[in-house]
Amino acid sequence: MSFKSKFTLVVLSAALAVYTIAGAWLGTRAQQPANDPGAQQKIFESVLKHIQDDYVDEPNMEKVRGGALRGLAYGLDPYSTYLTADQVKDYRGNDKSNRVGIGAELSQYSSFLYVVAPVKGSPADQSGVRAGDIIEYIDGKATRDISLYDARQLLNGAPGTEVKLRILRTNSRPLTLTVKRGSFRAPAAEARMEAGRIGVLKINSFDNGEAADVRTRLQELIKQGAQKVVLDLRSVAGGEIQEGISVANLFIRDGVIAEKIGREQKVLQTFEADPKAELFAGPVVALIDGGTAGAAEIVASAFLERKRGEVVGEKSFGAGAEQELFTLRDGDGLLLTTVKWASSGGKPFLGEDRTHSGIAPSVEVKRAENQGLEVDDLAGNEEEPTKPNQTPSKPGAQPETTAPKIQPEDLQLKKAIEILREKPAASAPRGA
């Protein structure tokens, strides 16, 4: 078999990635069904022939193949990606690697590397990285239009080493943050009492074992007399699906909490509440924002669809998916999303785009600091990067004294407490 034939067989699947450009170029786009494999193959073969016969230089076909496969995966979702043979080895041996990250849940938004939320207490959090930040450069390397996997590889490194991030942030000049890589663990859930026998339970992580800690904090609130609860899920992204199920089950006695769905919306697994695990039957309100994603969305969606309580705040980000690695002929790989997490009603949190992703709150309350530009408006800002709270000064000038920044009122929490104060308390919490 000729090189051309072998190459064609390997990259025929990339036809979808080049269909739009090739169709417009060749004048055949309107005549070809979008999902007809035969039509896609013919288009791809035409493009390949033009590259081999008409490109000004001798094309490097290995690069062409890699680019085509990257483009194919890039058009699916932020978490599906093409991996080189070396990346496949790295992916499989990840648990043995000494490389660590910065502690932030990442995704892509309008082709930018997007911070869904930093993990509380992580190097990213301590260095000033915020939910909603755009990481434009990592150590001088542009991140736009590269895969999420490649971006994570740039962020990871040996413990104690530093990485410089150029950040784009709404209502702010571009700034550069230096983050020291290191191991970390999110702090345990936090609990406190508010007036009116209202307990506030802030979750910081949905990693393995965190649901048990949340249960302990909830029991403590009940012992302190809590008859109503605010469950704060803001800026909590990622985590394990079972941890989200277990936390929701503390407040929901029976019925379906969430699902895993596969191709063509096929239900792969259903998660139902265990009546014995319910701990609190009183009024409850959940708080969410744009940094809420993954396991936290399981809890919020269950509250909404099971009519267990109001969900206050801003639309969640929309995540929760599982990938499978498919090894290709030359040792390369395709990391492909094969499972999505979904609400009890079967609505996946990760949609085809940002508009169709996430969970809308039942009571919308926006934070004042989030009233800014859209992500696309941040691009192209070429002002000199500055560090947080740093004002350029003239040589010899005395540094100005900066007054402590006044924290804005937490309008979302305030609204949640207002809602609960209007509701009658349950006769007796189950955990009492």
N, C-alpha and C positions, 0 to 999 in steps of 0.2 A: 504494500500500500504506500502511495507517495506521501511526502510530508504534508502536501496540501490536503489530501484526503484525511489523514490522521488529525490534522489541526481542525478541520471542519467538524469532524465528529466530536471533538472535545468541546468546542465552543458553540455548537448549535443552540444550546440552551440560552445563550446570551442574546438571542434575537430580540427578545422583549425589550432589553435595555437599549438597543439601537433602533428599535422600530420607528419611534417618532421622528428621529433625525433622518433615518434612511428613507422613510416613506415620503417625507417632504422633499428630500433631495431627488429621489428617483421619480417623483410624481405618481407614486402608486399607493400612497397611504390610504386615500379614500376608497380604493378599490379592494382592499384586503381586510377580511375579518380580523379583529384585534386578537382573538384567542385561537385562531386556526394554526396549529403547529406547522402544517405544510406551507402555509403562506409565510409564516415567520422564517422558515428554513430558506425559502427562495429569496426573501429579502436579505437575509444574512449572507447567503452565498454571493449575492450581487455586490454587497458592500465589501466582502472579503476579496472578491475579484478586482474591484476598483483599487483597493489598498495594495494588492500585489502587483497590479499592472500599471497603475497610474500615479502612485505616490512618488513625490519628487526624489526621495532617497530610498535605499534598500530598507524596507521595514524590518524591525526587530519583532518577529512574530510572537516570541514569548511575551514581550511587553504588551503586544496587541491582545493576546489571549487574557493576560492578567487584568488589563484595563477593562475588557469586555465583561469578564466575570465579576469584577468589582462593581461595575455599573449595574449589572443585573441585580445583585444583592442589595445595592444601595437604594434601588427603587422600591424595595419591599417595606422595610421598617427599620428603625435605628439599630435593632439588635441582630438582624440577619447580616452576615458578612462573608466575603470570600477570604480564606486564609492561605498564605503560602505554606509550603512544606515545613519551613522552620517555625512558622506560627502554629501549625498543627501540633508540632512537638512541644512547643511552649505551652499550648493550651492543655494538652494532656498531662503535662508535668507541673501544672500550676501550683498544686498543693505542696510540691517539694521545693519550689523556688524560694530564694531568700529575698525576693523583691517585694516591696510593700508600696502602698499607695498613699493618697492624701486624705481619704475618708469623705468622699462625696458621691452621691447617687447622680449619675450622669445620663443624659440622653442627647438627642439632636432636635433642633427646632429651626426650621427654615435654613437647613444645611449648616447651622452653627453648632458648636459644642456647648451644650446647655446644662447648667447646674440645677437639677431638680431640687435637691436639698443637700447641704453638708450634714454629716452625722454630728450630732451634738458632742462636743469635747474632742473631736478629731483634729488632726493638724490643719485641715482646710478651715474648719470652724474657728479655731484659735487664731488663724492668720487673717481672718476677716472675709473669707469667701461666703457669699450669701446665696440663698435660694433665688433663682431667676437670673443669676449672673451668666453672661456669655464669656467663655474662655476663648479669646481670639487667637492668642499665641501661647505655646508651651515652649519655654526656652528658645524663643525666637522662631519657632516653627509654626506656620499658619495651620489652624485646625479646620477651617472651613472646607467642606467637601471631602474630608477624609473620614474613614469609617470610625465608628465609636470604639471598635476594638483597637485600631491603630492609635487613637487618642489615649486610651487607657495605657497602652504600652509606653507612650511618651511620659505619662504621669508617674508610672511605677518605676521604682529604682531601689537601691540599697538603703537600708534604714539609716537615718541621720543625714542623708544627702538632701540637697535643696533643689527645688524646681521653681522657676520664675514664670508667673502667669500674667499675661496682659488681659485685664478684665474690662468688659463693656457692661455698664450698669445704667438702668434708667435713672433719669434725673441726676446724673453724675458725669464728670469728666472721666475719660479712660484712666485706669490706674494699674499699677504693677504691684503684684503681691508676691512675696517670696515665701514658699511653704516648705517646711522641713518634713520629709517623708518619715513615717513611723507607724508602728503598730498602735492600736487604740481599741477601746471598747466603749460603746455608748453607755451613758449612765443609766441607772435603773429608773423605772417610772417614778414620778413625783406626785405626791398627794398633799392636799391642804384643804382646810375648811373655810367656807365663806359664810357670811351671815344668812340666816334663814335655813340652817341645816342643809346647806348645799355643799357637796364635796366636789373638788376640782381634781381630776386625775389626768396628768400629763404623761403621755407615752412618748418615749424617745427612741424606741427601736422595736422591730418585730423579728429580731434574730432568734435563733433557737433558744428556748427556755424563757424568753421574755414574758410569755403569756402567764406563766406561773407567778412571776414577780408582780405582774399587773393584778392578778387575783389577790395576792397578799396585800397590796396597797389598797385595793377596794375593800377588803375585809377590815383593814384598819379604819377606813373612813366610816364604815357602817358602825363599828364599835364606838366611834366618836360622835355618833348620832346623825350621820348623813341620811337624809330621806330623799334627796334628789342629787343627781350627779351630772357634771359637765365632763365629757370625755374629749380631751384635747388631742387631736390627731394631726395637727398642723406641722408641716415640715418634717414629716416622717415618711421616708420613701424606701422602697425595696422590702427586704424581709422575706420570711417564709410563709407560704399560704396557710399552713396548719396553725401557725401562731395567730394569724388574723382570724381564722375560724374559731379558735379557742377563746380569744378576747370577745368576739361577737357573742359567743355562747354564754358568756357571763351575764349578758343582758337579755338574751333571746332564748326562750324555753324550748321551742319546738319548731319544726319545719325546716325548709332548705335555707341555708345561709349563703352558699356560693356554688359555682360549678367550674369545671375545667372543660373547655370546648376545643374541638379540633377542626379539621377541614370540613367545609360545608355546614358549619354550626353544629356538628355532631357532638352530643354531650358525652365526654369521656369519663367524667367522674362527678358525682354529686356529693356535697357535704351537708349533712343535716345536723341540727342541734341535738345535743344530748340533754334531756330534761334534768338529769342529775347534776349537770355542770352549771346550770343557771344559779347566779348568786344574788343578783339585784333585780327586783321587779318594779321599783319605783320609777318616777319620771326621769328621763335622761335626754341630754342634748349632746350631739357631737359637733366638734369644730374641725373644719377642713380649710385648706388653702391650696395655692398652686404648687406647693411643695409636698402635698399629700399624694402618695402614689403606692401602687403595689398592695401589700397586705393591709395597709390602712384603708384602702378603698373597699376592701371586702367588708370591713366593719361599717363604714359609712353607707355603703349601698344596702347592706342588710337592714340598717336602721330605717332607711327610706322605703324599701320595697316591702318590708314586714310591718311598716307603720309603727315602729317601736319608739321613735322619737324624731324631733326635728334635727336637721343638719344645717348648721349656720356657717357662713363664711364665703369663700370663693370657690370656683370650680377647681376640682382636683386636676393633677397633671395627666393621668391616664397611663398606667403601666401594668405590668403583671403578665409575663409571658415566659415560656420555656423553649429553649433551643436544643436542637439535636445536631451533632457533627456528622456530616457525610464526607467520607474520604474519597477523593477523586483519583484518577489513574496515576498521576505523577506524584502522589503524596500530598498534593494540595487538598484543601478542604472547603466545605461549604457549611457554615454555621447557620442553620435555618430555623426560624420560629415554627414550631409544629403544634404548640399548645398555647391557648390564651386563658387567662383567668377571667371569670365573668360573674356577674351578680346572680342572685337567685332566680331572676327572670331571664337569664341567658344573655344579658348585654355585656360584651367584653369591655374592659376598661381601656385597653389599647385599641384605638380605632384606626381607620385608614389615614387620618390626618388629625391635627390638633383640634379641629372643629368637632370631630366625632369621637374624641377621646375624653376620658375623665368622667367625673360625676358632678352634676350641678346641684348646689345646695338647695334645700327647700326654703331657706331664708338667706338671701344674699346680703352680705355686709362686707364691703371692700376696705382694706387697710389704706390709710391715707398715703403711705409711701409707695403703694402700688399704682397710683394714678400717674402713669408715665407713658413713655413711648412704646410702640410695638417693637418686637425683636428686630424686624427688618430695618427699622429706622436707626438702629444703633450702628449699622455697618457704615464704613467710610468715614468715621469720625477720626481725623488724623491729628487731633490735638495732642500736645505733649503729655505722655502718661504721668500721673501723679500718684503718690501713695495716699491712703485714706487720711483725711484731716490735715493734709500737708499743703501749705500755701507758699507759692514761689516768693522768695524775698530777694531784695537787692543786697549786694555785697556790703557788709558792715552794718546792716540794719539789725535792730534789736528784735528778737523773736516776740511775736505778739502772744499775749496770754489768751488762751482759748477757754471760754466758759464751758462747763460740762454740758453735753448735749441732753436736752430734755427728751425723755422717752415719750412718744405719742401714746395717747390713751388706747388701751386695747378695746376697740369698739366691738370686735367680734365676741370676746368673752363677756363684755358688758351686756350684749344682746342676749347671749345664751342664758345668763343669770336672770335677766328680765323675763324671759320666756318661762323659766322654771318657777319663778316666784308667783306666776299666775296660775300654776298648776297645783291641784291638791296633792298632798303627799300620799303615798301608798300606806295602807293600814300597818304593814310590818314588812321591812325588807327581809328577804329570804336568808340573808347572811347574818341576821341578828342573833 
